[in-house]
Amino acid sequence: MVNAYRITTLACMLTLAGCVTQYSEVPIAKNFPTTSQEKLQAASHWGLITNDLSKNIQANMAGKVDKNQPLYVSAKNASPFNQAVVAELIASLVADGYLIVKNPENTVKVDVDTQVLEFSPHRLQAQRVGILTGIATGVWAFSEATHITAAGVATGLIAGSEAYVYMNSDRASGATPKSEIIINVSVSDTNRYIAVSRGTYYVADTDKWLYQAAQTRVFSVSGSNQ
């Protein structure tokens, strides 16, 4: 009887907690469905995403840009990342038969532009619910942490470390970075945009300088004439 009373009380509390007023002065903050986003951690990753951008651009250019039309590939700022992307794009387009020239006059422009974003250093971190535990040999499941005994955790850690690493190898190490980039590759002539491809990625906070244009500093020198 006591358990039934507790269940009823809990159900009522949950129902009331889920209720909101019909009117509000501001919209209610709501989470997006969980998604994943790649984290760039090596130069080889730059090649992988550039290859995807190149495929998207070529698909969008189909029927609009002839392979005999001269293309000029450049970046809006000379960050190490943008320079690498330009070189990868040129290599990819040349390999696919496009005419890439060194002079921008009378060409179709392929522009690379990277926007570096920095969010709050205290942004929320994505968490998994529960931990991996062993059900039987070769069989694993995520369980709620409140239902796991110390012995069960120890057994899972000893017998399942390799399985755990395998199942979580898609997750980047460390906290969610506060630094992200948006990379845009656009194809245009003098009158219109022909094709656009873009991607958004996490980057390690300590590597943010690789995606930013070098800062130009001007020094003034003063002195007396002899």
N, C-alpha and C positions, 0 to 999 in steps of 0.2 A: 504494500500500500504506500509505504514511504517512497519507494522507487518510482511508482507511478506518479506520485505528487511531484517529485523532483523533475521527472521527464516533462510533465505538463508545464511546470514553472519555467523550465529551460526553453521549451518551445514558445511560450508566450514572450519571453525575453528576446529571443531571436527574432520573432515576428515584429516586435516593437522596434528593435534595433534596425530592422530593414526598412522601416517606414520613413518616409520623408514628407515634408509639407508639400501641399499642392503648388504653392507659389514660393519663389525665391528671388532675392535681389540679384544674385549672381548665379551663373551655371555651376553645377556641382562637379568637382574634379573627379575624373574617372580614368582608370587605367586602360591602356590599349591591350589587346590580346598579346600574349607573350610571343615574341619573335626572336630571331637570332641575327647577329651582325658580325661579320668577320673582323678580326683584329690583325692589322699588318705588323709583322714582327721581323721580316727579313726581306732583302732585296729580291729574292725569288718570288715573294708574294706580289711585288710590283709587276713582275712579268706576267703572272697569272691573271691579275685583274686587268692589265692592259690588253691582254689577249681577248678577254671577254668584251672589253670596250670596243676593240677593233672589229670583232665579229658583229656586234650590234650596229656599229657605224656602217659597216659594209652592207648589212642587211637593209638598213634604212636608205642607203644610197642607191640601192639596186633600181635601175630604170631611170634614175635622176642624174647620175654622174657616170659618164663613160670612162672606161679605164685609160683611154688615150688623152683625157683632159688632164692638164697638169695640176697637181695638188701641192700645196705648200703647208708643211706641218710646223707649228711653233707653239710656244707657251707664253702665257701672259706675264709670268714671273719666272725667274731663273732659279727656283729652288732645286736642290738635289733630286727630289722626287719628280718634279715636272720635267727636268732634263732627262731622267731615265725613262719616263713615260713617252716623251717625244721620240727618243731613240728606238724604243720598242715599237711604237706605232709606225715609224718609218720602215723598220725592218719587216713588220707584219704586212703592211700595205704593198711594199715592193715585192715581197714573196708571193702575194696574191695577184700580181700583175698590174698594179696601179703605177702611174707615172708620177714620181715624186721629184720636184725640182728644188733648187736652192735659192731661186729668186722669187719674191712674192708677187711680182707684177703679173697681171693678167692670169691669175690662177684662182682655183677654188681653195679657200682657206680651211685648214683643219686646226682649230685652236684648242689648246689644253688649258684649263683654268681650275685651280684647286683652292677651295675655301677652307681655312682652318678654324675650327670652332673649339671653344673651351667652356665647359659647363662648370657648375658648382663643384668644388673639391669634396663636398660632403654629399654627393648624389647617392641615391639609394643603390644598394647592391642586390643583384639577382641571386636568389637562393633556391636550392633544391629542397623539397619537402621530404624529410626522412633521410635514411641512409641505406646503403646496399647491404643486404644480409643474405647468408647462405640458407637456402631451403633444403637442397640436397646437392650431391656432387654434380657440378656443372649447371645447376639451376639457381638463379639469383633473382631477387626482387627488392624493390624499394619499400621500406616499411616506415611507419611513423616512429619517431624517436622515442615516444613515450611507451612503446610496446617492446623496446629492445632491452634485454638484460645485459649486464656487463659481460657475462660469459658469452652471450650471443655476439656481442660486438667483437670480443677478442677472437672468437672463432672465425668471424667474417673477415677480420683484418689479416689473420694468418693464412687462411685457406683461400681467400678471395682477392688478395691485393692485385694480382695480375688481371683478374677479370674486371676489377673496379677501374683500373687504369685504362683497360681496353674500352670499357663502356663510357668513360668520361673523357676520352682522348680528344673529342671535338670541342671541349671547353678550354678557352684560353686561361693560362695561369694568372694569378694575381687578382687584384680588385678591378672593378669596372673602371676603365680609364676615364678621366674627365676630358680628354682630347679626342676629337673626331675630325674627319675631313669629308668634304663633299667634292668629288672630282667630276668635272664636266668636260666632255669632248664634243665640240660643235663643228659642223661643216656648213660653210656659207659662201655665197658669192656677194657681189656688191649690193644686191637687192633683197636677198632673203636667206633665211636659214633652211638648209636642205635636210640635215639630219642632226640629231642630238642623242648622246648616250651619257648616262651619269651613274654614279655609284656612291654610297656612303659607307664609311668604315671607321672602326676604332683604330687609334694609334697609341702606342706607349707614350705616356706623358714625357718621359725622358728623351724621346725621339722626335718631339714636336718640331724642333728646329729643321729637321730634314724636309719638312713640308712647307716651310715658310721661306719667302724671298730673303736673301741676305740683306741685312741692314747696312745702308751706306752712311758712313759717318764723315762729317766735315770738321776738320781741325783748323783752328785759327792760330797763326804763329805771330807773335808780336816781338819786337826787338828794336834796338836803336841802331841807326846807321853810324858807322865809324867815319 
